Amino acid sequence: MKKLSIAMDASPAYVEIFDAYISYLSKNGLDIEVFHYSPVGTAMKKFIDGEVDMFWGGPFQFAIINHALSGAQLNPLAEDTDIDCHSVFITRADSDINSLENLKGKTISTGPKYSAESRIIPVQYLREHGLEINKDYYEKNYDTQNEGIQAMMDGEVAAATSFYRNFLNQLASGVYMDWEVKVFAKTSPWDHCIFAAQPNLDVEKKEDYQKFVELMKEMDKDDPMVKDAMRMEGVNKWVEGRPDKYQLLLDGCEYLDIYKDFE
């Protein structure tokens, strides 16, 4: 029988991380193949086209896959540090903006068009709170969310959106001082990176996938075989994925008519 195959975007760090995971799985009786593809998006397409059994990637890729497969997939897998994430709305500390309602008529910075964290999710969250894009407020896209935050600091826009984790890292690094900025709103929680699996795996591969999920969930961050890899990945343990935690993103892709770009 062919090995269970996983596709992901090429990254030197991920090659090292998954080499350790492959060894761990093999030691526990499961041999898999991992394919690292470039450019970005190739791995997702390989999965959608049915050329590989599993895909590992970020929330936006999951949204496109979910749409392509009409929501049909096997129970996914995620990292404990990638659940219950938030996007935030930020402004200068001296701004009179203190709520989403205060954004009416204002221009805010958002990240790239396909950024789940700094554009699609925040825009959908605003919609769910009665603010329609380019009607109640306006957006200005930036190549990165950090550029958008800097534009807010420079007075080019009234507020900025950001992946909360990214914003906290910027504060910790001293890029911004906490007395210079304020978070005036936070989205409802959503989940980040996730494993997706083909819904039509044959019986043997489906059994292997279930074994893969169980072995990953049993992975111990103190196991010398995977300790460094898990530290690099920033994960303490693997947990069951929660597709329902992507609804804000899925609705946002629909709202912004993004799915058509990938059909």
C-alpha positions as CSV (number, residue, x, y, z in Angstrom):
1,M,0.0,0.0,0.0
2,K,1.2,3.5,-0.8
3,K,2.2,5.6,2.2
4,L,-0.1,8.3,3.6
5,S,1.1,11.6,2.0
6,I,1.2,15.1,3.3
7,A,1.7,18.3,1.3
8,M,2.8,21.7,2.7
9,D,4.5,24.8,1.4
10,A,8.3,24.6,1.3
11,S,10.1,26.0,4.3
12,P,13.6,25.1,5.6
13,A,12.2,25.1,9.2
14,Y,9.3,22.8,8.4
15,V,11.6,20.4,6.6
16,E,13.6,20.0,9.8
17,I,10.5,19.9,12.0
18,F,8.7,17.2,9.9
19,D,11.8,15.1,9.5
20,A,11.6,14.7,13.3
21,Y,7.9,13.9,13.1
22,I,8.5,11.4,10.4
23,S,11.0,9.6,12.5
24,Y,8.7,9.7,15.5
25,L,5.8,8.2,13.5
26,S,8.0,5.6,11.9
27,K,9.2,4.5,15.3
28,N,5.6,4.0,16.3
29,G,4.7,1.9,13.2
30,L,3.5,4.5,10.7
31,D,5.4,5.5,7.6
32,I,4.3,8.7,5.8
33,E,5.6,10.8,3.0
34,V,5.9,14.6,3.3
35,F,6.1,16.8,0.2
36,H,7.4,20.4,0.5
37,Y,6.2,22.4,-2.5
38,S,6.9,25.9,-3.8
39,P,5.8,28.5,-4.7
40,V,3.2,29.2,-2.0
41,G,-0.2,27.7,-3.0
42,T,1.2,24.7,-4.8
43,A,0.7,22.4,-1.9
44,M,-2.9,23.5,-1.5
45,K,-3.6,22.9,-5.2
46,K,-2.0,19.5,-5.1
47,F,-4.4,18.6,-2.2
48,I,-7.5,20.1,-4.0
49,D,-6.6,18.1,-7.1
50,G,-6.5,14.9,-5.1
51,E,-2.7,14.3,-5.6
52,V,-2.0,14.0,-1.9
53,D,-3.9,12.7,1.1
54,M,-3.4,15.5,3.6
55,F,-2.5,19.2,3.7
56,W,-0.9,21.2,6.5
57,G,-1.3,25.0,6.3
58,G,-2.8,28.2,7.5
59,P,-6.4,29.3,8.0
60,F,-6.8,30.9,4.6
61,Q,-5.7,27.8,2.8
62,F,-8.1,25.8,4.9
63,A,-10.9,28.1,3.8
64,I,-10.2,27.6,0.1
65,I,-9.9,23.8,0.6
66,N,-13.1,23.7,2.6
67,H,-14.9,25.6,-0.2
68,A,-13.4,23.3,-2.9
69,L,-14.4,20.2,-1.1
70,S,-17.9,21.6,0.0
71,G,-16.9,21.1,3.6
72,A,-16.3,17.3,3.2
73,Q,-13.1,16.2,5.0
74,L,-11.9,13.9,7.8
75,N,-11.6,15.1,11.3
76,P,-8.7,17.6,11.3
77,L,-5.7,18.1,13.7
78,A,-4.3,21.3,15.2
79,E,-1.8,22.6,17.6
80,D,-2.8,23.7,21.1
81,T,-1.2,27.1,20.6
82,D,-3.1,27.7,17.4
83,I,-6.6,27.6,18.8
84,D,-8.7,30.5,20.2
85,C,-6.8,33.2,18.3
86,H,-8.0,36.7,17.8
87,S,-7.6,39.6,15.4
88,V,-7.6,43.1,17.0
89,F,-8.4,46.7,16.1
90,I,-5.7,49.1,17.2
91,T,-5.5,52.9,17.3
92,R,-3.2,55.5,18.8
93,A,-3.6,56.0,22.6
94,D,-4.6,59.6,22.1
95,S,-7.3,58.7,19.5
96,D,-11.0,59.3,20.3
97,I,-11.8,55.9,18.8
98,N,-12.9,53.6,21.6
99,S,-15.3,51.2,19.9
100,L,-16.2,49.7,16.5
101,E,-19.0,52.2,16.2
102,N,-16.5,55.0,16.2
103,L,-15.0,53.7,12.9
104,K,-18.0,55.0,10.9
105,G,-16.7,57.2,8.2
106,K,-13.1,56.4,9.0
107,T,-10.4,54.7,7.0
108,I,-8.6,51.7,8.6
109,S,-5.5,49.8,7.5
110,T,-5.9,46.1,6.7
111,G,-3.3,43.5,5.6
112,P,-3.0,41.9,2.2
113,K,-6.1,40.9,0.2
114,Y,-5.9,37.2,1.3
115,S,-4.8,37.7,4.9
116,A,-7.1,35.8,7.1
117,E,-5.7,37.4,10.3
118,S,-5.5,41.0,9.3
119,R,-8.1,41.5,6.6
120,I,-10.8,38.8,6.0
121,I,-11.6,38.0,9.6
122,P,-11.6,41.6,10.9
123,V,-13.7,42.8,7.9
124,Q,-16.3,40.0,8.5
125,Y,-16.3,40.8,12.3
126,L,-17.1,44.4,11.4
127,R,-19.9,43.3,9.1
128,E,-21.4,41.2,11.9
129,H,-21.4,44.4,14.0
130,G,-23.3,46.4,11.5
131,L,-20.4,48.0,9.6
132,E,-20.2,47.4,5.8
133,I,-16.9,47.8,4.0
134,N,-16.6,50.9,1.7
135,K,-20.0,52.1,3.0
136,D,-19.7,52.6,6.7
137,Y,-15.9,52.7,6.7
138,Y,-13.1,52.4,4.2
139,E,-10.0,50.2,4.1
140,K,-6.5,50.8,2.9
141,N,-4.5,47.6,2.1
142,Y,-0.9,47.2,3.1
143,D,1.6,44.5,2.1
144,T,2.0,43.5,5.8
145,Q,-0.1,44.2,8.9
146,N,3.0,45.8,10.5
147,E,3.1,48.4,7.7
148,G,-0.6,49.1,8.3
149,I,0.1,49.6,12.0
150,Q,2.9,52.0,11.2
151,A,0.6,53.9,8.9
152,M,-1.9,54.3,11.8
153,M,1.0,55.5,14.0
154,D,1.9,58.1,11.3
155,G,-1.7,59.3,11.1
156,E,-2.4,58.0,7.5
157,V,-5.3,56.0,8.8
158,A,-7.5,56.1,11.8
159,A,-7.1,52.6,13.0
160,A,-5.3,49.3,12.1
161,T,-6.1,45.6,12.2
162,S,-3.7,42.9,13.3
163,F,-3.3,39.3,14.3
164,Y,-3.2,39.7,18.1
165,R,-0.3,37.4,18.5
166,N,1.7,39.4,16.0
167,F,0.8,42.7,17.7
168,L,1.9,41.3,21.1
169,N,5.2,40.2,19.6
170,Q,5.7,43.8,18.2
171,L,5.1,45.2,21.7
172,A,7.4,42.7,23.3
173,S,10.1,43.6,20.8
174,G,9.7,47.3,21.5
175,V,8.6,48.2,18.0
176,Y,5.7,50.0,19.7
177,M,5.2,51.1,23.3
178,D,2.1,50.1,25.1
179,W,1.5,53.7,26.1
180,E,1.4,54.7,22.4
181,V,-1.3,52.4,21.3
182,K,-4.5,50.9,22.5
183,V,-6.6,47.8,21.4
184,F,-10.2,49.0,21.3
185,A,-11.8,45.8,20.0
186,K,-11.1,42.1,19.6
187,T,-12.7,39.6,17.4
188,S,-14.4,36.4,18.6
189,P,-12.0,33.5,18.8
190,W,-10.9,31.6,15.7
191,D,-8.4,28.8,15.0
192,H,-5.2,29.1,12.9
193,C,-3.1,26.3,11.2
194,I,-4.7,22.9,10.7
195,F,-4.3,19.5,9.0
196,A,-6.9,18.7,6.4
197,A,-7.5,15.1,5.0
198,Q,-9.2,13.9,1.9
199,P,-12.8,12.7,2.6
200,N,-12.5,9.8,0.2
201,L,-9.4,7.9,1.5
202,D,-9.6,4.2,1.0
203,V,-10.1,2.0,4.0
204,E,-6.4,1.3,4.7
205,K,-5.4,4.9,4.3
206,K,-8.3,6.1,6.5
207,E,-7.0,3.7,9.2
208,D,-3.5,5.1,8.8
209,Y,-4.9,8.6,9.1
210,Q,-6.7,7.8,12.3
211,K,-3.4,6.3,13.6
212,F,-1.6,9.4,12.5
213,V,-4.0,11.6,14.4
214,E,-3.7,9.5,17.6
215,L,0.1,9.4,17.4
216,M,0.3,13.1,17.0
217,K,-2.0,13.7,19.9
218,E,0.1,11.4,22.0
219,M,3.3,13.2,21.1
220,D,5.2,14.3,24.2
221,K,7.1,17.7,24.1
222,D,9.7,16.2,26.4
223,D,10.4,13.2,24.1
224,P,14.0,13.8,22.9
225,M,13.0,12.6,19.4
226,V,10.6,15.5,18.9
227,K,11.5,18.0,21.7
228,D,13.4,20.4,19.5
229,A,10.9,20.2,16.6
230,M,7.9,20.9,18.9
231,R,9.8,23.9,20.4
232,M,10.6,25.2,16.9
233,E,6.9,24.8,16.0
234,G,5.8,26.4,19.2
235,V,3.4,23.6,20.1
236,N,3.0,21.9,23.5
237,K,0.6,19.2,22.2
238,W,-1.6,18.3,19.3
239,V,-5.3,18.5,19.6
240,E,-8.4,17.8,17.5
241,G,-9.1,20.5,15.0
242,R,-12.3,22.5,15.2
243,P,-13.8,23.3,11.8
244,D,-16.5,25.4,13.4
245,K,-13.9,27.8,14.6
246,Y,-13.3,28.9,11.0
247,Q,-16.8,30.2,10.3
248,L,-15.9,33.8,10.7
249,L,-13.2,33.3,8.1
250,L,-15.4,31.3,5.8
251,D,-18.2,33.9,5.9
252,G,-15.6,36.6,5.3
253,C,-14.3,34.9,2.2
254,E,-17.9,34.8,0.9
255,Y,-18.5,38.4,1.8
256,L,-15.4,39.7,0.1
257,D,-16.0,37.4,-3.0
258,I,-12.6,35.7,-2.6
259,Y,-13.6,32.2,-3.5
260,K,-14.0,33.1,-7.1
261,D,-10.3,33.8,-7.4
262,F,-9.6,30.1,-6.7
263,E,-12.2,28.4,-8.8
